[in-house]
Amino acid sequence: MLKNPATKYRAFPAINLPNRQWPSQTITHAPIWMSTDLRDGNQSLFEPMNGERKMQMFKMLCAIGFKEIEVAFPSASQTDFDFVRTLIEDGHIPDDVTIIVLTQAREHLIRRTVESLRGAKKAIVHVYNATSQPFRDVVFNMSKDEVVTMAVNAVALIKELTAAQPDTQWQLEYSPETFTATELDFAKQVCDAVTETWGATPDNKVILNLPATVEVATPNVYADQIEWMHRYLARRDSVIISVHPHNDRGTAVAATELALMAGAERVEGCLFGHGERTGNVDLVTLALNLYSQGISPNLDFSDVNSVARTVEYCTQLPVHPRHPYVGDLVFTAFSGSHQDAIKKGFSAQQADSYWNMPYLPIDPADVGRSYDSVIRVNSQSGKGGVSYLLENSYGIVMPRRLQVEFSGVVQQHTDQHGCEVNANDIWQLFDQTYLNQQASIAYQEHHLFEHDKQQGIRLVLTIDGTTQILTGHGNGPIDASVNALQHAGIHIQVRSYEERSINIPSPQPSPTGRGSNEGSHAQASAFIEVSQHGTTASQYGVGIDSNIITASVKALISGANRVMGQNLDSKVG
């Protein structure tokens, strides 16, 4: 790279636009959408779509709700020509959908293009020629007048040829290619000549497509260019201003949104930003940006995963995992603080109220995404994510200190294995750590009885492989169990105790591991924080059972195993 790039590159000059209005405007409704996936998107693929994939893409675009679809460049290849004929002759075009075909402003190409549309109910002929100084002087060696003449002659020929097919409802689209690099007064001159030649009227509007064929400046400059044309074009009431932004500077979405604020009414682009070089503007992102602001995009992405998989199949290109709204990771939080905020947001979110969720601009459910991937856990995650997955998938609502303790267990696992863990992985860790430990003390059964005015309990345990019966009494089952354990040399004290019912979301497996909890009896969970006598360090034990007392005794045994740790063998007699 050059130390001083100014010796080679020039900043794009500012647009002389006093009192520009677009900065104070807001977008209030969806634009006219035009998908060019089958033309601009297709021509940029390593391997262009075959007929079967093009047809699948076309039908999906119709299902999403696109009413204008650029289907081919029929003069460029027999394949494209035949595809247009198949759409028309086999009746694949819905009555409310208009197909569009592209042609350069050359006579033989125009004739071939119009011929491809014979018999269509509605069609737009999209003609273009390059207008910027580098193309005029270097590529084509043409004067400004010659460029205007080329555009006018092309439009006159299209007018003549389409008039010979009166059964088709025709519309003209003209693009001054390389508009963003064209002098504005000259772009206006060409466009005005085109609308005059076509005879544009409010009932017969011409689409003037003003493309950012190459992004050459910041989005605000494009907005200035669009507003300038919006102000000064002749026959403005007979024109639809369209934009076709590319993404060379990575700002196509922003440029499009500002262009709509500046007077544009129509947007051309591709799903997921496919197209030449860095791609066309991403229509999915644009549409869902509108949706997030409470504006109906008039496009249906309620099953966006299906859309993504279809596009991946048709184009043989993956959707990036960080793609806005659609990528596999965009509704995912690994960071502990993010997870905690999202968990609290879900708890506070009220039905039928405005969406007000930390880190999630839209509800994943609105685009057909599940909540399963919202919070995912790796070595960077904290207690919030772990607790959310256990609660959401298995109904386990942990006390706060247990959240901290168990997140350390998960952290150790992810650090050791260097991997992400899912809800099932976390459940397995929870089960191994608290419920089904490979430990010295194993619960078998218990029996309650009255002892004077106290509660008595008889515990049947396996301790180091030997069955033992321990008896104790106290002011309740837990206290009685603590006293019973002392007879085996297990001296612990209870720091805290909580119990909860388990609401297991269907169809998740039950905590007992016996499949779905649907139709089974309710489960209870008990959480007991215990410590050894004479120490301050504590550990949690967890028990789950249909009987809350049984769950409590299991939790106590679980805690005893954990707090005694590796020294347990020396403590039991």
C-alpha positions as CSV (number, residue, x, y, z in Angstrom):
1,M,0.0,0.0,0.0
2,L,1.1,3.6,-0.7
3,K,2.1,5.7,2.2
4,N,0.3,8.6,0.6
5,P,-2.7,7.2,-1.4
6,A,-3.6,10.7,-2.5
7,T,-0.9,10.5,-5.1
8,K,-3.0,7.8,-6.9
9,Y,-6.6,8.1,-5.7
10,R,-8.9,11.1,-5.5
11,A,-11.8,11.7,-3.2
12,F,-15.1,11.9,-4.9
13,P,-16.2,15.5,-5.1
14,A,-19.1,16.7,-3.0
15,I,-22.5,17.3,-4.7
16,N,-23.6,20.9,-4.9
17,L,-27.0,20.4,-3.3
18,P,-28.1,23.4,-1.2
19,N,-30.8,22.7,1.4
20,R,-30.7,18.9,0.9
21,Q,-33.8,17.3,2.4
22,W,-33.0,13.7,2.7
23,P,-31.2,13.9,6.1
24,S,-34.5,14.9,7.8
25,Q,-36.6,12.3,6.0
26,T,-37.8,8.9,7.3
27,I,-38.7,5.7,5.4
28,T,-42.4,5.1,6.0
29,H,-43.3,2.3,3.5
30,A,-41.7,-0.4,1.5
31,P,-40.3,0.4,-2.0
32,I,-41.1,-1.4,-5.2
33,W,-38.8,-4.5,-5.0
34,M,-37.1,-5.9,-8.0
35,S,-35.1,-9.1,-7.7
36,T,-32.2,-9.5,-10.1
37,D,-31.1,-12.9,-8.6
38,L,-31.7,-14.6,-11.9
39,R,-29.7,-12.1,-13.9
40,D,-27.1,-10.1,-12.0
41,G,-26.9,-12.7,-9.3
42,N,-26.7,-15.6,-11.7
43,Q,-24.1,-14.1,-14.0
44,S,-21.7,-13.6,-11.1
45,L,-21.7,-17.3,-10.0
46,F,-18.7,-19.7,-10.5
47,E,-21.2,-22.0,-12.1
48,P,-24.4,-20.2,-13.4
49,M,-27.7,-21.9,-12.4
50,N,-29.1,-24.5,-14.7
51,G,-32.7,-24.5,-15.8
52,E,-33.9,-26.5,-12.8
53,R,-32.3,-24.3,-10.3
54,K,-33.3,-21.1,-12.0
55,M,-36.9,-22.3,-12.0
56,Q,-36.7,-23.2,-8.3
57,M,-35.3,-19.7,-7.6
58,F,-38.0,-18.1,-9.7
59,K,-40.8,-19.9,-7.9
60,M,-39.3,-19.0,-4.5
61,L,-39.1,-15.3,-5.4
62,C,-42.7,-15.4,-6.4
63,A,-43.7,-17.1,-3.1
64,I,-41.7,-14.5,-1.1
65,G,-43.8,-11.8,-2.7
66,F,-41.6,-10.2,-5.4
67,K,-43.8,-8.6,-8.1
68,E,-41.0,-7.6,-10.4
69,I,-38.3,-10.2,-11.3
70,E,-35.4,-9.7,-13.7
71,V,-35.2,-13.2,-15.2
72,A,-32.6,-13.2,-17.8
73,F,-30.3,-11.5,-20.3
74,P,-31.8,-13.3,-23.3
75,S,-29.6,-11.9,-26.0
76,A,-26.5,-13.0,-24.1
77,S,-27.1,-16.8,-24.4
78,Q,-29.5,-19.3,-25.8
79,T,-29.9,-20.7,-22.3
80,D,-31.3,-17.4,-21.0
81,F,-33.5,-17.0,-24.1
82,D,-34.9,-20.5,-23.6
83,F,-35.6,-19.9,-19.9
84,V,-37.7,-16.8,-20.7
85,R,-39.6,-18.9,-23.3
86,T,-40.2,-21.6,-20.8
87,L,-41.6,-19.2,-18.2
88,I,-44.0,-17.8,-20.7
89,E,-45.0,-20.9,-22.7
90,D,-45.5,-23.2,-19.7
91,G,-47.4,-20.7,-17.7
92,H,-45.1,-20.3,-14.7
93,I,-45.6,-16.5,-14.3
94,P,-48.3,-15.5,-11.8
95,D,-50.7,-12.9,-13.1
96,D,-49.5,-10.3,-10.6
97,V,-45.8,-10.8,-11.4
98,T,-44.0,-8.8,-14.1
99,I,-40.8,-10.3,-15.7
100,I,-37.9,-8.1,-16.7
101,V,-35.2,-8.8,-19.3
102,L,-32.0,-6.8,-19.8
103,T,-30.4,-5.7,-23.0
104,Q,-27.6,-3.5,-24.1
105,A,-28.5,-0.5,-26.3
106,R,-27.7,-2.3,-29.6
107,E,-30.2,-3.0,-32.4
108,H,-29.6,-6.8,-32.9
109,L,-29.6,-7.4,-29.1
110,I,-32.8,-5.4,-28.6
111,R,-34.6,-7.3,-31.4
112,R,-33.6,-10.6,-29.8
113,T,-34.6,-9.4,-26.4
114,V,-38.1,-8.3,-27.4
115,E,-38.6,-11.5,-29.4
116,S,-37.9,-13.5,-26.2
117,L,-40.9,-11.9,-24.5
118,R,-43.5,-12.7,-27.2
119,G,-46.7,-13.8,-25.6
120,A,-46.0,-12.5,-22.1
121,K,-48.9,-10.8,-20.3
122,K,-46.7,-8.2,-18.7
123,A,-43.0,-7.4,-19.3
124,I,-40.4,-4.7,-18.7
125,V,-37.6,-4.2,-21.2
126,H,-34.6,-2.9,-19.4
127,V,-32.0,-1.2,-21.6
128,Y,-28.8,0.4,-20.6
129,N,-25.7,2.1,-21.9
130,A,-22.7,3.5,-20.0
131,T,-22.6,7.2,-19.5
132,S,-19.5,8.1,-17.4
133,Q,-16.5,9.9,-18.7
134,P,-14.1,6.9,-18.5
135,F,-16.5,4.7,-20.5
136,R,-17.2,7.5,-23.0
137,D,-13.5,8.3,-23.6
138,V,-11.7,5.1,-22.9
139,V,-14.0,2.1,-23.4
140,F,-16.2,3.3,-26.3
141,N,-14.6,6.5,-27.6
142,M,-17.9,8.3,-27.9
143,S,-18.9,11.9,-27.4
144,K,-21.7,12.9,-25.0
145,D,-24.0,13.5,-28.0
146,E,-23.2,10.0,-29.3
147,V,-24.1,8.5,-26.0
148,V,-27.4,10.3,-25.9
149,T,-28.1,9.3,-29.5
150,M,-27.4,5.7,-28.6
151,A,-29.9,5.7,-25.7
152,V,-32.6,7.5,-27.7
153,N,-32.2,5.2,-30.7
154,A,-32.5,2.1,-28.5
155,V,-35.6,3.4,-26.8
156,A,-37.2,4.3,-30.1
157,L,-36.6,0.8,-31.4
158,I,-38.0,-0.8,-28.3
159,K,-41.1,1.4,-28.6
160,E,-41.5,0.3,-32.2
161,L,-41.0,-3.4,-31.5
162,T,-43.3,-3.5,-28.5
163,A,-46.0,-1.6,-30.3
164,A,-46.1,-4.6,-32.7
165,Q,-47.1,-6.9,-29.7
166,P,-50.1,-5.0,-28.3
167,D,-51.3,-8.0,-26.3
168,T,-48.5,-7.5,-23.9
169,Q,-48.5,-4.8,-21.2
170,W,-45.1,-3.1,-21.8
171,Q,-43.0,-0.9,-19.6
172,L,-39.6,0.7,-20.2
173,E,-36.7,0.7,-17.8
174,Y,-33.6,2.6,-18.7
175,S,-30.2,2.6,-16.8
176,P,-27.4,5.1,-17.3
177,E,-24.8,2.5,-16.4
178,T,-22.0,3.9,-14.2
179,F,-24.5,6.6,-13.0
180,T,-22.5,7.3,-9.8
181,A,-19.5,8.3,-11.8
182,T,-21.4,10.3,-14.4
183,E,-21.7,14.1,-14.3
184,L,-25.2,14.8,-12.9
185,D,-26.2,17.3,-15.6
186,F,-25.3,14.8,-18.3
187,A,-27.1,11.9,-16.5
188,K,-30.2,14.2,-16.4
189,Q,-29.7,15.0,-20.1
190,V,-29.7,11.3,-21.1
191,C,-32.6,10.4,-18.9
192,D,-34.8,13.3,-20.1
193,A,-34.1,12.3,-23.7
194,V,-35.2,8.8,-22.9
195,T,-38.5,9.7,-21.2
196,E,-39.3,12.1,-24.1
197,T,-38.6,9.5,-26.7
198,W,-40.8,6.9,-25.0
199,G,-43.5,9.4,-24.4
200,A,-43.6,9.0,-20.6
201,T,-46.9,10.0,-18.9
202,P,-48.3,9.5,-15.4
203,D,-50.2,6.5,-16.8
204,N,-47.2,5.2,-18.7
205,K,-44.2,5.8,-16.4
206,V,-40.6,5.0,-17.3
207,I,-38.4,3.4,-14.7
208,L,-35.2,5.4,-14.5
209,N,-32.8,3.1,-12.8
210,L,-29.8,5.1,-11.3
211,P,-27.3,2.4,-10.5
212,A,-24.3,2.5,-8.2
213,T,-22.7,0.3,-10.8
214,V,-19.6,0.8,-8.7
215,E,-19.7,2.4,-5.3
216,V,-17.4,5.4,-5.6
217,A,-18.2,7.4,-2.5
218,T,-19.9,7.4,0.9
219,P,-23.6,6.7,1.1
220,N,-24.5,10.3,1.7
221,V,-23.0,11.2,-1.7
222,Y,-25.3,8.7,-3.4
223,A,-28.2,10.2,-1.6
224,D,-27.3,13.6,-2.8
225,Q,-27.1,12.3,-6.4
226,I,-30.5,10.7,-6.1
227,E,-32.1,13.8,-4.5
228,W,-30.5,16.0,-7.3
229,M,-32.1,13.9,-10.0
230,H,-35.4,13.7,-8.0
231,R,-35.4,17.6,-8.0
232,Y,-34.4,18.3,-11.6
233,L,-35.6,15.4,-13.8
234,A,-38.1,16.5,-16.5
235,R,-41.5,14.7,-16.4
236,R,-40.9,13.7,-12.8
237,D,-44.5,12.7,-12.4
238,S,-44.0,10.2,-15.2
239,V,-40.9,8.6,-13.8
240,I,-40.2,5.9,-11.2
241,I,-36.7,6.5,-9.7
242,S,-35.1,3.1,-9.1
243,V,-31.7,2.3,-7.5
244,H,-29.4,-0.6,-8.2
245,P,-26.6,-0.3,-5.6
246,H,-23.5,-2.5,-5.6
247,N,-21.5,-3.1,-2.5
248,D,-17.9,-2.2,-3.5
249,R,-17.4,-0.1,-0.4
250,G,-19.4,-2.4,1.8
251,T,-22.2,0.3,2.3
252,A,-24.8,-0.8,-0.2
253,V,-27.6,-1.2,2.4
254,A,-26.9,2.2,3.9
255,A,-26.7,3.8,0.5
256,T,-30.0,2.3,-0.5
257,E,-31.8,3.4,2.7
258,L,-30.5,7.0,2.2
259,A,-31.5,6.9,-1.4
260,L,-35.0,6.0,-0.5
261,M,-35.0,9.0,1.9
262,A,-33.8,11.1,-1.0
263,G,-36.7,10.2,-3.4
264,A,-36.1,6.7,-4.8
265,E,-39.1,4.6,-5.1
266,R,-37.8,1.2,-6.3
267,V,-34.9,-1.0,-5.3
268,E,-33.0,-3.6,-7.4
269,G,-30.9,-6.2,-5.6
270,C,-30.4,-9.8,-4.7
271,L,-31.2,-12.1,-1.8
272,F,-28.2,-12.2,0.5
273,G,-26.3,-9.7,-1.6
274,H,-25.4,-11.9,-4.5
275,G,-24.1,-10.2,-7.7
276,E,-21.1,-9.0,-9.5
277,R,-17.8,-8.4,-7.5
278,T,-18.9,-7.6,-4.0
279,G,-22.5,-8.2,-4.9
280,N,-25.7,-6.2,-5.2
281,V,-27.5,-4.7,-2.3
282,D,-28.9,-7.4,0.0
283,L,-32.7,-7.3,-0.2
284,V,-33.2,-9.6,2.8
285,T,-31.4,-7.2,5.1
286,L,-33.2,-4.2,3.6
287,A,-36.6,-5.8,4.1
288,L,-36.0,-6.9,7.6
289,N,-34.5,-3.6,8.5
290,L,-37.9,-2.1,7.6
291,Y,-39.6,-4.8,9.6
292,S,-37.6,-4.0,12.7
293,Q,-38.9,-0.4,12.4
294,G,-42.5,-1.5,12.3
295,I,-42.8,-1.2,8.5
296,S,-44.2,-4.1,6.5
297,P,-41.7,-4.9,3.8
298,N,-44.4,-6.6,1.7
299,L,-42.1,-9.6,1.4
300,D,-42.5,-12.8,3.4
301,F,-39.4,-14.0,5.2
302,S,-41.3,-15.9,7.9
303,D,-39.3,-19.0,7.1
304,V,-36.0,-17.4,6.4
305,N,-34.1,-20.7,7.0
306,S,-35.9,-22.3,4.0
307,V,-35.1,-19.2,1.9
308,A,-31.4,-19.4,2.8
309,R,-31.2,-23.2,2.1
310,T,-32.9,-22.7,-1.3
311,V,-30.5,-19.9,-2.3
312,E,-27.5,-21.9,-1.1
313,Y,-28.7,-24.9,-3.3
314,C,-29.4,-22.7,-6.3
315,T,-26.2,-20.6,-6.2
316,Q,-23.9,-23.2,-4.6
317,L,-22.7,-20.4,-2.3
318,P,-23.1,-20.4,1.5
319,V,-24.9,-17.8,3.5
320,H,-22.4,-16.3,5.9
321,P,-22.9,-17.3,9.5
322,R,-22.8,-13.6,10.5
323,H,-25.2,-12.5,7.8
324,P,-27.8,-10.0,9.3
325,Y,-31.0,-11.7,10.5
326,V,-30.2,-15.0,8.6
327,G,-26.8,-16.2,9.5
328,D,-26.5,-19.2,11.8
329,L,-24.9,-17.1,14.5
330,V,-26.8,-13.8,14.3
331,F,-29.3,-14.6,17.0
332,T,-26.6,-16.2,19.2
333,A,-24.9,-14.9,22.3
334,F,-21.7,-16.5,23.6
335,S,-20.7,-13.7,25.9
336,G,-21.7,-14.1,29.5
337,S,-22.9,-10.6,30.0
338,H,-24.9,-10.7,26.8
339,Q,-26.5,-14.0,27.8
340,D,-27.5,-12.6,31.2
341,A,-29.1,-9.5,29.6
342,I,-31.0,-11.7,27.1
343,K,-32.2,-14.0,29.8
344,K,-33.5,-11.1,31.8
345,G,-35.1,-9.6,28.7
346,F,-37.0,-12.8,28.0
347,S,-38.2,-12.9,31.6
348,A,-39.5,-9.3,31.3
349,Q,-41.0,-9.4,27.8
350,Q,-44.7,-9.3,27.9
351,A,-47.0,-10.8,25.3
352,D,-48.6,-8.3,23.0
353,S,-46.2,-5.6,24.0
354,Y,-43.5,-3.9,21.9
355,W,-40.4,-6.0,21.4
356,N,-37.8,-4.7,23.9
357,M,-35.1,-7.3,24.0
358,P,-31.4,-6.7,24.7
359,Y,-29.1,-7.6,21.7
360,L,-32.0,-9.0,19.6
361,P,-33.4,-6.3,17.1
362,I,-36.2,-8.6,16.1
363,D,-37.9,-11.7,17.5
364,P,-36.2,-14.7,16.0
365,A,-39.6,-16.5,15.9
366,D,-40.9,-13.9,13.4
367,V,-38.5,-15.2,10.7
368,G,-39.0,-18.8,11.7
369,R,-35.9,-19.2,13.9
370,S,-36.1,-21.1,17.1
371,Y,-34.9,-19.9,20.4
372,D,-32.6,-22.9,20.8
373,S,-29.6,-21.1,19.4
374,V,-30.2,-17.7,21.0
375,I,-27.8,-18.5,23.8
376,R,-24.9,-20.8,23.1
377,V,-22.1,-21.6,25.5
378,N,-18.4,-21.7,24.9
379,S,-15.3,-20.8,27.0
380,Q,-16.3,-17.1,26.9
381,S,-19.8,-17.7,28.3
382,G,-21.0,-17.0,31.8
383,K,-23.7,-18.2,34.2
384,G,-26.5,-16.4,32.3
385,G,-26.1,-18.6,29.2
386,V,-25.8,-21.8,31.1
387,S,-28.8,-21.1,33.3
388,Y,-30.9,-20.0,30.3
389,L,-30.3,-23.2,28.4
390,L,-31.1,-25.4,31.4
391,E,-34.2,-23.5,32.1
392,N,-35.4,-23.2,28.5
393,S,-34.7,-26.8,27.5
394,Y,-35.1,-28.7,30.8
395,G,-37.1,-26.6,33.2
396,I,-34.3,-26.3,35.7
397,V,-34.3,-22.9,37.5
398,M,-31.1,-22.8,39.5
399,P,-30.5,-20.5,42.5
400,R,-28.1,-17.7,41.7
401,R,-25.2,-19.1,43.6
402,L,-25.7,-22.5,41.9
403,Q,-25.6,-20.7,38.6
404,V,-22.2,-19.3,39.5
405,E,-21.0,-22.7,40.7
406,F,-22.2,-24.7,37.7
407,S,-21.0,-22.2,35.2
408,G,-17.5,-22.9,36.6
409,V,-18.0,-26.6,35.8
410,V,-19.1,-25.7,32.2
411,Q,-16.2,-23.3,31.9
412,Q,-13.7,-26.0,32.9
413,H,-15.2,-28.4,30.4
414,T,-15.1,-25.9,27.5
415,D,-11.5,-24.8,28.4
416,Q,-10.4,-28.4,28.5
417,H,-12.0,-29.5,25.3
418,G,-11.9,-26.1,23.4
419,C,-15.4,-26.5,22.1
420,E,-18.9,-25.1,22.1
421,V,-21.5,-27.0,24.2
422,N,-25.2,-27.2,23.5
423,A,-28.2,-27.6,25.8
424,N,-27.9,-31.4,25.8
425,D,-24.2,-31.2,26.6
426,I,-24.9,-28.9,29.5
427,W,-27.7,-31.2,30.7
428,Q,-25.2,-34.2,30.6
429,L,-22.7,-32.2,32.7
430,F,-25.4,-31.1,35.1
431,D,-26.6,-34.7,35.4
432,Q,-23.0,-36.1,36.0
433,T,-22.1,-33.3,38.5
434,Y,-25.3,-33.3,40.6
435,L,-27.8,-36.1,39.9
436,N,-26.0,-39.2,38.9
437,Q,-22.6,-38.8,40.3
438,Q,-19.9,-41.4,40.3
439,A,-19.4,-41.0,44.0
440,S,-18.9,-42.8,47.3
441,I,-22.4,-42.3,48.6
442,A,-25.5,-43.5,46.6
443,Y,-29.1,-43.0,47.7
444,Q,-31.3,-46.1,47.7
445,E,-34.4,-45.3,49.6
446,H,-35.7,-43.7,52.8
447,H,-38.5,-44.1,55.3
448,L,-40.0,-41.4,57.5
449,F,-41.3,-41.9,61.0
450,E,-42.3,-39.9,64.0
451,H,-39.8,-39.6,66.8
452,D,-41.3,-37.9,69.9
453,K,-42.2,-34.5,68.5
454,Q,-39.5,-34.7,65.8
455,Q,-39.2,-36.1,62.4
456,G,-37.4,-39.4,62.1
457,I,-35.8,-40.8,59.0
458,R,-34.2,-44.1,58.0
459,L,-31.8,-43.8,55.1
460,V,-30.7,-46.7,53.0
461,L,-27.5,-45.8,51.3
462,T,-24.6,-47.5,49.5
463,I,-21.3,-46.2,50.9
464,D,-18.2,-47.4,49.1
465,G,-20.2,-50.3,47.7
466,T,-21.6,-51.4,51.0
467,T,-25.3,-50.9,51.9
468,Q,-25.8,-49.1,55.1
469,I,-28.9,-48.1,57.1
470,L,-28.6,-44.8,58.9
471,T,-31.2,-43.4,61.3
472,G,-31.6,-39.8,62.5
473,H,-34.1,-37.4,63.7
474,G,-34.5,-33.6,63.7
475,N,-36.9,-30.7,63.2
476,G,-37.7,-31.9,59.6
477,P,-36.6,-34.5,57.0
478,I,-33.5,-32.5,56.0
479,D,-32.3,-32.0,59.5
480,A,-33.0,-35.6,60.3
481,S,-31.0,-36.7,57.3
482,V,-28.0,-34.5,58.3
483,N,-28.0,-36.2,61.7
484,A,-28.4,-39.6,60.2
485,L,-25.3,-39.0,58.0
486,Q,-23.2,-38.2,61.1
487,H,-23.5,-41.9,62.1
488,A,-21.4,-42.7,59.0
489,G,-18.8,-40.0,59.8
490,I,-20.2,-37.6,57.3
491,H,-20.4,-34.2,59.1
492,I,-22.0,-31.5,57.0
493,Q,-24.3,-28.5,57.6
494,V,-26.9,-27.0,55.4
495,R,-26.3,-23.4,54.3
496,S,-29.4,-22.9,52.2
497,Y,-32.3,-24.8,50.8
498,E,-34.6,-24.1,47.9
499,E,-37.2,-26.2,46.1
500,R,-39.0,-25.6,42.8
501,S,-41.4,-27.4,40.5
502,I,-40.0,-28.3,37.1
503,N,-41.8,-27.0,34.1
504,I,-40.2,-28.9,31.2
505,P,-40.9,-27.4,27.8
506,S,-42.3,-30.0,25.5
507,P,-41.0,-31.9,23.6
508,Q,-37.7,-31.8,25.5
509,P,-36.5,-34.9,27.3
510,S,-37.4,-35.1,31.0
511,P,-34.6,-34.7,33.6
512,T,-34.9,-38.4,34.4
513,G,-33.7,-39.2,30.9
514,R,-36.8,-41.3,30.2
515,G,-37.9,-39.3,27.1
516,S,-40.5,-36.7,26.8
517,N,-42.1,-35.4,29.9
518,E,-45.4,-34.9,28.1
519,G,-48.2,-36.7,30.0
520,S,-45.9,-37.7,33.0
521,H,-46.4,-36.6,36.6
522,A,-44.9,-33.4,37.8
523,Q,-41.3,-33.3,39.0
524,A,-39.9,-31.4,41.9
525,S,-36.3,-30.1,42.2
526,A,-34.4,-29.4,45.4
527,F,-31.3,-27.4,45.8
528,I,-29.2,-27.6,49.0
529,E,-26.0,-25.7,49.7
530,V,-23.9,-27.7,52.2
531,S,-20.5,-27.3,53.8
532,Q,-18.3,-29.5,56.0
533,H,-18.3,-28.6,59.7
534,G,-15.5,-26.2,60.5
535,T,-15.2,-24.9,56.9
536,T,-16.7,-22.0,55.0
537,A,-16.4,-23.5,51.5
538,S,-19.8,-24.8,50.3
539,Q,-21.1,-26.8,47.4
540,Y,-24.5,-27.4,46.0
541,G,-26.4,-30.6,45.7
542,V,-29.4,-31.2,43.5
543,G,-32.2,-33.7,43.6
544,I,-35.1,-34.3,41.3
545,D,-38.0,-36.6,42.0
546,S,-41.8,-36.6,41.9
547,N,-41.8,-36.4,45.7
548,I,-40.3,-33.3,47.1
549,I,-39.0,-35.0,50.2
550,T,-37.2,-37.6,48.1
551,A,-35.8,-34.8,46.0
552,S,-34.6,-33.0,49.1
553,V,-32.8,-36.2,50.5
554,K,-31.2,-36.8,47.1
555,A,-30.0,-33.2,47.0
556,L,-28.5,-33.5,50.4
557,I,-26.6,-36.7,49.4
558,S,-25.5,-35.0,46.2
559,G,-24.2,-32.1,48.2
560,A,-22.4,-34.4,50.6
561,N,-20.6,-36.1,47.8
562,R,-19.5,-32.9,46.3
563,V,-18.4,-31.1,49.5
564,M,-16.5,-34.2,50.8
565,G,-14.8,-34.5,47.5
566,Q,-11.8,-36.8,47.2
567,N,-11.4,-37.0,51.0
568,L,-14.7,-38.8,51.4
569,D,-13.2,-42.2,51.8
570,S,-11.4,-41.1,55.0
571,K,-14.6,-39.6,56.4
572,V,-16.8,-42.7,56.3
573,G,-16.6,-45.6,58.7
